[in-house]
Amino acid sequence: MVSTLRLWERLSALPLGNRLFSAAISLRAPYFGTVLPTVTELRPGHAEVRAPKWWGVHNHIGTFHAIAACNLAEVAMGMLAEATVPGTHRWLPRGMTVEYLAKAKTSLRAVAEPAEPPVFGAAQDIPVMVRVYDTAGTEVVRATITIYVTEKK
C-alpha cells in the first residue's frame, strides 16, 4: 500500500483527521492549498475532495473561478493516483481536457475515478475522470486528466 493511502487510513479515523490529512497534502503540493481542499473519501480507484466557495476562488462575477475548479479536479486526481498507483510505479500528469458545464455558485465536490480499471505494468497513459458538483448535485465541471504511469527505475 502506498504511503499516502496509509496516512489517510490512519488520520481519517481520528476526529478532524481528514482536515489534518488535507493540510498535509497542501504542504506537500502548496498550490493545492489555494482552493482549501478537504479530502472526504480516498481508496484505490476513488477519491473525493471538497472545496469551499470563498473570496480567494471567486472570479469577476462572484462564482467559483474556472481555473480554481480545475485545481480542485487536479487535487482529486492526485489523491486518486496516490491511492491507486502501486509503490513500484510513479505517475505524472500529462494532459487535461475540461468542460465547463454550469456556473459554480457554491462550494464544490470533485469525484475522481479512472476511466477504466488500470492494469499496471509497462509505461502507459491512464485517463482519470473527474466530475465536479455544486452543493445541489449539479455537475458544473467535467475533466479528463491523463496521467503517465511508469515503473520506478
N, CA, C and O of each residue as an XYZ file, in Angstrom:
612
protein
N       0.847     -1.179      0.000
C       0.000      0.000      0.000
C       0.892      1.241      0.000
O       1.904      1.283      0.699
N       0.519      2.233     -0.773
C       1.332      3.445     -0.866
C       1.198      4.283      0.406
O       0.192      4.208      1.112
N       2.222      5.073      0.682
C       2.286      5.815      1.942
C       1.157      6.830      2.095
O       0.679      7.043      3.210
N       0.720      7.460      1.010
C      -0.362      8.441      1.104
C      -1.643      7.769      1.578
O      -2.353      8.307      2.428
N      -1.937      6.603      1.035
C      -3.143      5.884      1.438
C      -3.033      5.417      2.888
O      -4.013      5.482      3.631
N      -1.869      4.954      3.296
C      -1.672      4.557      4.708
C      -1.891      5.738      5.639
O      -2.532      5.607      6.682
N      -1.355      6.897      5.257
C      -1.529      8.099      6.076
C      -3.006      8.469      6.154
O      -3.500      8.805      7.230
N      -3.718      8.411      5.030
C      -5.155      8.695      5.015
C      -5.896      7.745      5.965
O      -6.724      8.185      6.763
N      -5.602      6.464      5.881
C      -6.310      5.496      6.712
C      -6.064      5.746      8.199
O      -6.968      5.578      9.017
N      -4.851      6.144      8.544
C      -4.542      6.454      9.944
C      -5.230      7.727     10.406
O      -5.880      7.749     11.451
N      -5.085      8.789      9.620
C      -5.598     10.088     10.053
C      -7.112     10.210      9.941
O      -7.741     10.829     10.800
N      -7.703      9.641      8.915
C      -9.142      9.812      8.718
C      -9.955      9.143      9.816
O     -11.135      9.453      9.985
N      -9.348      8.233     10.561
C     -10.032      7.581     11.674
C     -10.092      8.478     12.914
O     -10.830      8.187     13.856
N      -9.321      9.559     12.916
C      -9.271     10.473     14.053
C     -10.274     11.617     13.892
O     -10.642     11.959     12.768
N     -10.717     12.207     14.997
C     -11.556     13.411     14.870
C     -10.775     14.495     14.116
O      -9.628     14.786     14.455
N     -11.386     15.076     13.117
C     -10.782     16.091     12.247
C      -9.548     15.588     11.504
O      -8.759     16.379     10.988
N      -9.390     14.276     11.455
C      -8.234     13.690     10.780
C      -8.192     13.982      9.297
O      -7.114     14.139      8.722
N      -9.380     14.058      8.657
C      -9.371     14.356      7.223
C      -8.873     15.782      6.966
O      -8.263     16.050      5.931
N      -9.130     16.685      7.897
C      -8.621     18.057      7.736
C      -7.101     18.113      7.939
O      -6.399     18.850      7.246
N      -6.608     17.325      8.898
C      -5.167     17.247      9.116
C      -4.483     16.657      7.887
O      -3.456     17.168      7.442
N      -5.046     15.592      7.341
C      -4.515     14.980      6.127
C      -4.519     15.992      4.983
O      -3.533     16.117      4.256
N      -5.613     16.704      4.829
C      -5.744     17.677      3.747
C      -4.735     18.806      3.889
O      -4.192     19.278      2.890
N      -4.480     19.243      5.109
C      -3.455     20.260      5.345
C      -2.079     19.722      4.951
O      -1.264     20.446      4.379
N      -1.828     18.454      5.259
C      -0.542     17.844      4.922
C      -0.334     17.780      3.405
O       0.769     18.037      2.922
N      -1.390     17.437      2.652
C      -1.206     17.372      1.191
C      -1.010     18.766      0.618
O      -0.322     18.934     -0.390
N      -1.607     19.764      1.250
C      -1.412     21.138      0.779
C      -0.002     21.633      1.077
O       0.514     22.493      0.363
N       0.620     21.107      2.113
C       2.014     21.438      2.387
C       2.931     20.755      1.380
O       3.937     21.325      0.957
N       2.577     19.533      1.001
C       3.398     18.780      0.052
C       3.290     19.372     -1.356
O       4.275     19.414     -2.094
N       2.098     19.825     -1.720
C       1.860     20.447     -3.026
C       1.165     21.788     -2.755
O      -0.062     21.869     -2.815
N       1.932     22.831     -2.459
C       1.359     24.092     -1.974
C       0.276     24.716     -2.850
O      -0.642     25.347     -2.327
N       0.362     24.556     -4.156
C      -0.659     25.178     -4.996
C      -2.045     24.599     -4.719
O      -3.047     25.298     -4.871
N      -2.112     23.332     -4.313
C      -3.400     22.732     -3.952
C      -4.096     23.544     -2.865
O      -5.322     23.649     -2.847
N      -3.313     24.111     -1.968
C      -3.870     24.858     -0.850
C      -4.681     26.078     -1.248
O      -5.446     26.596     -0.435
N      -4.533     26.547     -2.471
C      -5.267     27.735     -2.891
C      -6.774     27.527     -2.928
O      -7.533     28.494     -2.868
N      -7.219     26.270     -3.025
C      -8.663     26.001     -3.030
C      -9.145     25.456     -1.683
O     -10.309     25.078     -1.549
N      -8.257     25.415     -0.689
C      -8.592     24.926      0.655
C      -9.258     23.544      0.594
O     -10.364     23.369      1.107
N      -8.591     22.560     -0.030
C      -9.224     21.259     -0.233
C      -9.375     20.463      1.062
O      -8.547     20.555      1.968
N     -10.445     19.688      1.125
C     -10.636     18.714      2.198
C     -10.947     17.375      1.545
O     -11.973     17.225      0.882
N     -10.073     16.417      1.730
C     -10.308     15.065      1.216
C     -11.365     14.421      2.108
O     -11.228     14.396      3.331
N     -12.418     13.901      1.484
C     -13.502     13.283      2.255
C     -13.572     11.772      2.059
O     -14.089     11.060      2.920
N     -13.058     11.277      0.937
C     -13.000      9.830      0.682
C     -11.752      9.535     -0.111
O     -11.386     10.288     -1.014
N     -11.094      8.436      0.226
C      -9.899      8.037     -0.510
C      -9.721      6.536     -0.384
O      -9.626      5.988      0.714
N      -9.678      5.887     -1.538
C      -9.396      4.456     -1.608
C      -8.890      4.184     -3.024
O      -9.083      5.017     -3.910
N      -8.253      3.047     -3.254
C      -7.814      2.759     -4.620
C      -8.997      2.839     -5.589
O     -10.034      2.209     -5.378
N      -8.823      3.615     -6.638
C      -9.856      3.760     -7.654
C     -10.908      4.813     -7.372
O     -11.848      4.962     -8.154
N     -10.778      5.558     -6.266
C     -11.797      6.561     -5.939
C     -11.229      7.616     -4.989
O     -10.566      7.297     -4.003
N     -11.509      8.883     -5.313
C     -11.144      9.990     -4.425
C     -12.222     11.059     -4.517
O     -12.739     11.351     -5.595
N     -12.556     11.641     -3.357
C     -13.476     12.776     -3.309
C     -12.839     13.878     -2.486
O     -12.282     13.644     -1.414
N     -12.938     15.090     -3.021
C     -12.334     16.249     -2.374
C     -13.326     17.407     -2.458
O     -13.927     17.642     -3.506
N     -13.492     18.118     -1.365
C     -14.384     19.284     -1.322
C     -13.556     20.559     -1.215
O     -12.437     20.559     -0.702
N     -14.141     21.642     -1.714
C     -13.504     22.956     -1.588
C     -14.594     23.987     -1.327
O     -15.624     23.985     -2.002
N     -14.377     24.868     -0.354
C     -15.384     25.887     -0.060
C     -15.338     27.022     -1.083
O     -14.306     27.289     -1.699
N     -16.461     27.665     -1.239
C     -16.502     28.873     -2.066
C     -16.146     30.034     -1.138
O     -16.915     30.384     -0.243
N     -15.008     30.607     -1.354
C     -14.541     31.736     -0.551
C     -13.962     32.766     -1.515
O     -13.745     32.458     -2.687
N     -13.712     33.972     -1.044
C     -13.298     35.053     -1.934
C     -12.039     34.722     -2.727
O     -11.855     35.250     -3.824
N     -11.176     33.870     -2.210
C      -9.929     33.523     -2.896
C     -10.118     32.699     -4.158
O      -9.184     32.579     -4.951
N     -11.307     32.123     -4.368
C     -11.568     31.357     -5.597
C     -12.606     32.041     -6.485
O     -13.021     31.480     -7.499
N     -13.027     33.249     -6.108
C     -14.037     33.956     -6.897
C     -13.450     34.486     -8.203
O     -12.273     34.835     -8.288
N     -14.302     34.531     -9.202
C     -13.953     35.212    -10.442
C     -14.625     36.594    -10.445
O     -15.134     37.034     -9.414
N     -14.629     37.260    -11.563
C     -15.173     38.624    -11.643
C     -16.687     38.686    -11.468
O     -17.225     39.769    -11.239
N     -17.388     37.561    -11.568
C     -18.847     37.566    -11.367
C     -19.245     36.896    -10.045
O     -20.427     36.663     -9.791
N     -18.252     36.590     -9.212
C     -18.529     36.062     -7.886
C     -18.804     34.574     -7.817
O     -19.263     34.072     -6.791
N     -18.524     33.858     -8.915
C     -18.690     32.405     -8.875
C     -17.316     31.755     -8.709
O     -16.294     32.439     -8.740
N     -17.297     30.442     -8.535
C     -16.057     29.686     -8.378
C     -15.293     29.788     -9.700
O     -15.805     29.374    -10.740
N     -14.098     30.324     -9.671
C     -13.309     30.533    -10.882
C     -13.051     29.205    -11.590
O     -12.802     28.187    -10.944
N     -13.112     29.223    -12.916
C     -12.936     28.009    -13.707
C     -11.592     27.333    -13.437
O     -11.527     26.108    -13.335
N     -10.537     28.107    -13.321
C      -9.219     27.509    -13.093
C      -9.090     26.998    -11.660
O      -8.385     26.018    -11.420
N      -9.753     27.640    -10.711
C      -9.784     27.103     -9.342
C     -10.506     25.755     -9.336
O     -10.100     24.841     -8.619
N     -11.574     25.627    -10.129
C     -12.263     24.332    -10.241
C     -11.342     23.293    -10.878
O     -11.374     22.122    -10.502
N     -10.522     23.716    -11.840
C      -9.529     22.808    -12.431
C      -8.505     22.377    -11.382
O      -8.088     21.219    -11.354
N      -8.104     23.307    -10.525
C      -7.170     22.981     -9.456
C      -7.788     21.939     -8.522
O      -7.109     20.994     -8.118
N      -9.061     22.099     -8.177
C      -9.757     21.108     -7.349
C      -9.788     19.756     -8.056
O      -9.574     18.723     -7.422
N     -10.052     19.752     -9.358
C     -10.045     18.496    -10.119
C      -8.667     17.847    -10.066
O      -8.557     16.626     -9.958
N      -7.621     18.659    -10.140
C      -6.272     18.110    -10.092
C      -5.945     17.553     -8.706
O      -5.245     16.547     -8.600
N      -6.436     18.184     -7.654
C      -6.242     17.634     -6.307
C      -6.889     16.248     -6.228
O      -6.275     15.298     -5.743
N      -8.128     16.142     -6.707
C      -8.830     14.854     -6.655
C      -8.090     13.797     -7.469
O      -7.938     12.660     -7.023
N      -7.630     14.173     -8.668
C      -6.863     13.229     -9.487
C      -5.584     12.812     -8.786
O      -5.227     11.634     -8.793
N      -4.895     13.761     -8.186
C      -3.652     13.439     -7.492
C      -3.865     12.484     -6.332
O      -3.066     11.574     -6.111
N      -4.936     12.691     -5.601
C      -5.244     11.787     -4.485
C      -5.601     10.398     -5.008
O      -5.185      9.391     -4.436
N      -6.367     10.344     -6.091
C      -6.698      9.063     -6.704
C      -5.417      8.347     -7.138
O      -5.239      7.162     -6.857
N      -4.528      9.068     -7.823
C      -3.280      8.464     -8.295
C      -2.442      7.967     -7.128
O      -1.889      6.869     -7.184
N      -2.344      8.764     -6.076
C      -1.551      8.365     -4.909
C      -2.118      7.107     -4.249
O      -1.363      6.280     -3.737
N      -3.439      6.963     -4.260
C      -4.076      5.809     -3.613
C      -4.144      4.591     -4.522
O      -4.370      3.481     -4.040
N      -3.954      4.769     -5.815
C      -4.187      3.689     -6.773
C      -2.916      3.150     -7.405
O      -2.770      1.938     -7.561
N      -1.998      4.027     -7.771
C      -0.765      3.606     -8.439
C       0.118      2.902     -7.408
O       0.400      3.469     -6.352
N       0.557      1.676     -7.698
C       1.366      0.943     -6.716
C       2.714      1.619     -6.462
O       3.198      2.400     -7.280
N       3.301      1.303     -5.321
C       4.573      1.896     -4.935
C       5.721      1.558     -5.863
O       6.778      2.185     -5.791
N       5.533      0.578     -6.733
C       6.560      0.200     -7.705
C       6.557      1.101     -8.937
O       7.432      1.000     -9.797
N       5.557      1.987     -9.008
C       5.391      2.851    -10.170
C       5.370      4.321     -9.749
O       5.235      4.642     -8.569
N       5.505      5.191    -10.725
C       5.375      6.625    -10.491
C       4.427      7.189    -11.537
O       4.190      6.581    -12.580
N       3.894      8.359    -11.234
C       2.926      8.972    -12.151
C       3.214     10.456    -12.309
O       3.739     11.108    -11.407
N       2.860     10.966    -13.468
C       2.955     12.392    -13.767
C       1.739     12.780    -14.596
O       1.338     12.029    -15.485
N       1.137     13.949    -14.322
C       0.056     14.386    -15.200
C       0.610     14.706    -16.590
O       1.679     15.302    -16.720
N      -0.123     14.308    -17.613
C       0.331     14.531    -18.984
C      -0.562     15.522    -19.732
O      -0.107     16.210    -20.646
N      -1.823     15.587    -19.339
C      -2.736     16.496    -20.030
C      -4.081     16.554    -19.332
O      -4.419     15.698    -18.514
N      -4.843     17.589    -19.678
C      -6.145     17.779    -19.046
C      -7.103     18.379    -20.068
O      -6.787     19.363    -20.737
N      -8.265     17.775    -20.173
C      -9.340     18.292    -21.007
C     -10.492     18.638    -20.085
O     -10.881     17.829    -19.242
N     -11.041     19.833    -20.237
C     -12.047     20.307    -19.292
C     -13.275     20.811    -20.036
O     -13.175     21.454    -21.081
N     -14.442     20.499    -19.465
C     -15.702     21.062    -19.939
C     -16.316     21.842    -18.783
O     -16.470     21.310    -17.684
N     -16.664     23.096    -19.028
C     -17.345     23.914    -18.037
C     -18.833     23.822    -18.359
O     -19.279     24.321    -19.393
N     -19.594     23.194    -17.487
C     -20.977     22.837    -17.784
C     -22.004     23.809    -17.215
O     -23.084     23.971    -17.784
N     -21.678     24.454    -16.101
C     -22.615     25.382    -15.459
C     -21.828     26.307    -14.546
O     -20.705     25.994    -14.151
N     -22.422     27.453    -14.211
C     -21.792     28.353    -13.246
C     -21.695     27.644    -11.904
O     -22.643     26.997    -11.458
N     -20.554     27.773    -11.277
C     -20.327     27.168     -9.965
C     -20.548     28.240     -8.902
O     -19.640     29.005     -8.579
N     -21.750     28.286     -8.372
C     -22.131     29.345     -7.437
C     -21.958     28.958     -5.976
O     -22.192     29.784     -5.093
N     -21.553     27.720     -5.700
C     -21.453     27.224     -4.321
C     -20.092     26.563     -4.104
O     -19.239     26.563     -4.991
N     -19.909     26.009     -2.926
C     -18.763     25.142     -2.677
C     -18.843     23.961     -3.637
O     -19.906     23.671     -4.186
N     -17.711     23.278     -3.838
C     -17.674     22.203     -4.824
C     -17.168     20.891     -4.236
O     -16.463     20.863     -3.227
N     -17.556     19.800     -4.910
C     -17.098     18.452     -4.563
C     -16.614     17.793     -5.842
O     -17.365     17.686     -6.811
N     -15.359     17.351     -5.851
C     -14.771     16.685     -7.013
C     -14.655     15.192     -6.731
O     -14.189     14.777     -5.670
N     -15.087     14.396     -7.702
C     -15.033     12.933     -7.597
C     -14.154     12.423     -8.728
O     -14.445     12.657     -9.901
N     -13.076     11.724     -8.377
C     -12.127     11.209     -9.371
C     -12.162      9.690     -9.386
O     -12.145      9.036     -8.343
N     -12.213      9.139    -10.610
C     -12.161      7.692    -10.811
C     -11.469      7.428    -12.137
O     -11.594      8.225    -13.067
N     -10.737      6.317    -12.241
C     -10.130      6.024    -13.545
C     -11.227      5.725    -14.563
O     -12.284      5.200    -14.214
N     -10.965      6.064    -15.825
C     -11.952      5.811    -16.869
C     -12.271      4.315    -16.957
O     -13.407      3.930    -17.234
N     -11.269      3.491    -16.721
C     -11.456      2.038    -16.613
C     -10.414      1.513    -15.641
O      -9.375      2.145    -15.449
N     -10.678      0.359    -15.022
C      -9.717     -0.151    -14.033
C      -8.332     -0.337    -14.657
O      -8.187     -1.059    -15.644
N      -7.319      0.310    -14.087
C      -5.979      0.206    -14.676
C      -5.300     -1.117    -14.331
O      -5.543     -1.715    -13.283
N      -4.442     -1.547    -15.250
C      -3.569     -2.692    -15.028
C      -2.161     -2.119    -15.122
O      -1.789     -1.539    -16.142
N      -1.386     -2.281    -14.067
C      -0.066     -1.657    -14.034
C       0.995     -2.623    -14.515
O       1.014     -3.788    -14.119
N       1.864     -2.142    -15.357
C       2.953     -2.920    -15.919
C       3.871     -1.980    -16.648
O       4.601     -1.201    -16.036
N       3.830     -2.058    -17.980
C       4.650     -1.183    -18.816
C       4.136      0.257    -18.739
O       3.032      0.517    -18.258
N       4.950      1.168    -19.217
C       4.572      2.581    -19.246
C       3.272      2.751    -20.013
O       3.066      2.139    -21.061
N       2.388      3.601    -19.469
C       1.097      3.800    -20.119
C       0.456      5.109    -19.685
O       0.781      5.666    -18.637
N      -0.462      5.583    -20.515
C      -1.308      6.716    -20.168
C      -2.593      6.172    -19.555
O      -3.196      5.242    -20.090
N      -3.006      6.747    -18.443
C      -4.243      6.346    -17.789
C      -5.133      7.579    -17.671
O      -4.766      8.542    -16.997
N      -6.300      7.562    -18.318
C      -7.222      8.694    -18.171
C      -7.991      8.598    -16.862
O      -8.513      7.541    -16.506
N      -8.051      9.712    -16.157
C      -8.801      9.807    -14.909
C      -9.961     10.772    -15.141
O      -9.762     11.910    -15.566
N     -11.164     10.306    -14.858
C     -12.358     11.137    -14.996
C     -12.589     11.866    -13.684
O     -12.602     11.247    -12.620
N     -12.771     13.173    -13.754
C     -13.087     13.957    -12.560
C     -14.360     14.732    -12.850
O     -14.437     15.506    -13.804
N     -15.345     14.508    -12.016
C     -16.607     15.240    -12.117
C     -16.699     16.161    -10.908
O     -16.454     15.743     -9.776
N     -17.054     17.416    -11.157
C     -17.128     18.408    -10.092
C     -18.583     18.861     -9.967
O     -19.217     19.262    -10.943
N     -19.090     18.784     -8.734
C     -20.500     19.066     -8.458
C     -20.639     20.240     -7.496
O     -19.780     20.469     -6.644
N     -21.737     20.980     -7.646
C     -22.063     22.006     -6.661
C     -22.844     21.363     -5.522
O     -23.057     20.151     -5.524
N     -23.272     22.163     -4.551
C     -23.936     21.594     -3.368
C     -25.322     21.045     -3.675
O     -25.870     20.288     -2.874
N     -25.906     21.411     -4.824
C     -27.210     20.866     -5.225
C     -27.049     19.555     -6.001
O     -28.040     18.914     -6.350
N     -25.804     19.160     -6.271
C     -25.556     17.933     -7.023
C     -25.480     18.140     -8.522
O     -25.427     17.170     -9.279
N     -25.474     19.394     -8.965
C     -25.355     19.697    -10.391
C     -23.890     19.578    -10.805
O     -23.009     20.143    -10.157
N     -23.636     18.847    -11.880
C     -22.273     18.738    -12.393
C     -21.920     20.053    -13.082
O     -22.557     20.442    -14.061
N     -20.901     20.732    -12.563
C     -20.527     22.038    -13.104
C     -19.261     21.982    -13.951
O     -19.061     22.824    -14.826
N     -18.411     21.000    -13.698
C     -17.175     20.830    -14.453
C     -16.944     19.332    -14.653
O     -17.188     18.522    -13.759
N     -16.471     18.991    -15.843
C     -16.081     17.599    -16.127
C     -14.689     17.655    -16.725
O     -14.452     18.383    -17.689
N     -13.773     16.893    -16.160
C     -12.390     16.901    -16.640
C     -11.895     15.483    -16.851
O     -12.252     14.563    -16.115
N     -11.070     15.328    -17.863
C     -10.308     14.094    -18.045
C      -8.850     14.489    -17.915
O      -8.332     15.291    -18.692
N      -8.201     13.910    -16.921
C      -6.789     14.202    -16.695
C      -6.012     12.931    -16.994
O      -6.227     11.899    -16.358
N      -5.124     13.007    -17.947
C      -4.323     11.846    -18.328
C      -3.047     11.839    -17.500
O      -2.311     12.824    -17.448
N      -2.803     10.703    -16.856
C      -1.544     10.552    -16.121
C      -0.683      9.511    -16.830
O      -1.182      8.506    -17.338
N       0.602      9.773    -16.852
C       1.572      8.863    -17.444
C       2.177      8.061    -16.295
O       2.775      8.626    -15.379
N       2.016      6.746    -16.352
C       2.475      5.866    -15.278
C       3.593      4.972    -15.806
O       3.449      4.312    -16.835
N       4.714      4.965    -15.077
C       5.847      4.123    -15.463
C       6.364      3.409    -14.214
O       6.110      3.822    -13.083
N       7.096      2.327    -14.462
C       7.761      1.652    -13.348
C       8.895      2.544    -12.844
O       9.540      3.246    -13.623
N       9.128      2.506    -11.529
C      10.256      3.250    -10.967
C      11.549      2.576    -11.396
O      11.614      1.353    -11.528
N      12.568      3.380    -11.608
C      13.876      2.845    -12.003
C      14.677      2.443    -10.805
O      15.805      1.972    -10.946
